[in-house]
Each structure stands twice: as structure tokens, then as C-alpha cells.
Amino acid sequence: MSTPTGELTPAAIAAWRARSQRLWGDRLATPLDAFRHLGAVQSQEYHPSKLTPAMRSVPDEEGLAFAGPAAVDALLEKGAVVRTHVLRTTWHTVPVEDLRMMLTATTHRVQQVAGTQYRALGLDQAVLDRGDDLLEAATAGGRHLTREEASEALAAGGIADPTGQRLIHLLFHAELEARICSGTPSDGKQTYANFEERIPAGEIGRDEAVLQLARRFFTSRGPATVKDFTRWGTLKVADAKAAVDELKTDGTGLRELRVDGRVLYYTGERPEPQESGPVVDFVQGFDEMLCSYTDTKDWVLHHSVPRTLFPDRPRFNSAILLDGQVIGNWKATVKRDRVVIETWRVRGFTAAEIAALRRGADRLRAWYGKPEMELGLDHA
């Protein structure tokens, strides 16, 4: 089904995506619901990644952040989510019930992408397979191994030099092959658990897995292009296109529109603008508003941002979003009773934008759990 574009601009698409991702509008009841809505949250930087579900959760009665960092720690500890390698050869935090589906959809292609690095490290298929078997056995019976303990198990099983990048990639391979996944953290350290003991049982074919992944992507991140989905899901274009074609007719209600010559897909109705003034959000550098869109990466940036600052893919340690698009970044320094938030923006803000900046910063303060904040406004 095709929908007229109306006055859709990159800025309007960004605002629409903020609603699809639940950064704006109807937020989710809990951080776990936010994880379930998004499907996967990029989390190679674990502590900052905990901001992503918090900013999509129902705010408290003061309109601030619903849950602090400890809420995600608790989900990981009880096994409601796992932090593992599943998309784009990097860490993601995933609801436990979705991991099997995501691995079925993406493992083959992610392993292909990682092949060059395996070979450079001297990890041939026989060594990788042996490592998988050893790690699966070592974590059986409810044992959750630290990285050091996993290294010892591999060495005891005859794997040469299971340290450094070789160890990292042996663990990475076993995660992708559904032999291990994240376990209960030990003294703040990542651990590894037996996949079959921690992940709900079930079987799913690859075509159905890719279809479910596509449905989740376009529901939670639309409007987006097939290429956006292909990159996000580490899929072949043909597989992504086949899933999109299926979603057009299976009752999902996938619709399409054209903007600047690009075909974008989404579910549901185009949201009506509800914001009476500017909206400012403080997000972490790998937030899904930044990392979900490769084909349309130019729309992630506010029109005020010179494209020469980011000639390739925008990369940030953090980002300030003005009406859903990047206009600067921020840095927080946590003190005993307050958080100091410095901001850098590519242009000065109007009075209304400064007020929105203060509101966004106050939500960030609440997430850090501090009663006071100092907001630096002199970095424009």
C-alpha cells in the first residue's frame, strides 16, 4: 500500500521515527518493554547503552526518566535480557525470548563478515568448532564463566593461546552459533552461560526469522528503507526484499512512501504532529535513533550541521537531538550530589530551544539519580 508524501521532509521523517521508536509520544511501561519493542539495543558500551531503554520508558510523575541504570542491570541479572553478539558483529542487548529468532536470521551472514578476522587470528573452522564444544561443555550445569575462566577452559581443552583477540573471537563465534550467551554478571564482569539452559526452547525456520526481524524493524524504526534494514540486520539484500514483500501481504500492514527518490516502509498510520515547540533529547552515542539508519544516515543530522563534519557515517560519543535530529553532543560528569552536563551545539539556540534543552537535561539528571545539575550552555 502506498501513501502520499504530503510535506514530508527529512526533518518530518526524523520526528516520525522518534515516535516509532517511542522516544516521543506513547512511551513504554518499563525498560523491558522498551527492549521488546526495539528488539535489540546496540551495547558495546554497556553503561551508556542503559540510557536507550530508559528514555523510551514511561516518565515518573515529574515527567523525568522512569528508570536508572540499575534497572537494566537487574534485567540482565535475572536473565530477562542478554547482552551478546547478534547483529553487525557487535554487542546488543536483546530480550531473552527473541535471541533465538535473531540468531537464526543473522548468524550465517555475520559469520561471513567475521571470516577475514578469524583467518587473520589463525582460527580455522576446526579450531572454532572445537572452541564451541569446549565452551558449551564448560558452561553446562548452570556454570557462568568469566572471560578468564572461559580462557582457562579453552586452554585445558587444547586450544592454543586463548587470550586477547583470539579469545574474544572464540567467544564471539560460540555466541553466534547459539552455544553460549551472557550469564549473570560476577562482580561487575560479563559472564558466559550455556545457551540452551538460559534461552527459551523453540525452533524457527530462517525465512520466518527474517520475516519477524523485518516486522520488528519497520514497526519500531519506520519509516526506513530496505537498505536501512539490510545493514541493521546484517542481511543480504535479496533476503531483506523478500521479507518486505511478504510483510506487504501478510496482515502486518506494511506501507510505503517516497521521499527524495527513496522508498521508505512503515506500519500503522502517519502520526499527527503533537509537539507545540522544539523537543530536545539527550541520547547515547549508539542510540537506535543513530545506528538504525545507514542508507538514510544523512537524515539523522539536523540541517544546521555541516555535512563536512561527518563525511561518512556520523559517529558520536553522545548526541543532542533537536526535533529528532543530531545538532550537537554532550558530556556528563557525575559528582557526589549533582551531575554536570556540558553541551556542544553547531549553532546557538533560541529561547524556546534552550528551554527544551533544559527539560531534556533534567531527564538525564534524573537518570543519573542526582538531585541537582549544572548545565553548561556556553558551547554553542
NORHURA-V839979 format. One record per helix or strand of 3 or more residues. SS is the DSSP state (@ for helix, = for strand). FROM is the first residue (numbers start at 1). LEN is the number of residues. If there is no record, write none. Layout:
BEGIN
SS FROM LEN
SS FROM LEN
END
This chain:
BEGIN
@ 10 11
@ 31 8
= 40 3
@ 46 9
@ 69 10
= 81 7
= 90 6
@ 96 25
@ 125 14
@ 147 10
@ 164 13
= 180 3
= 191 4
@ 195 4
@ 206 16
@ 226 8
@ 237 11
= 255 5
= 262 5
= 280 5
@ 288 4
@ 297 4
@ 307 4
= 318 5
= 325 10
= 338 8
@ 351 18
= 372 5
END
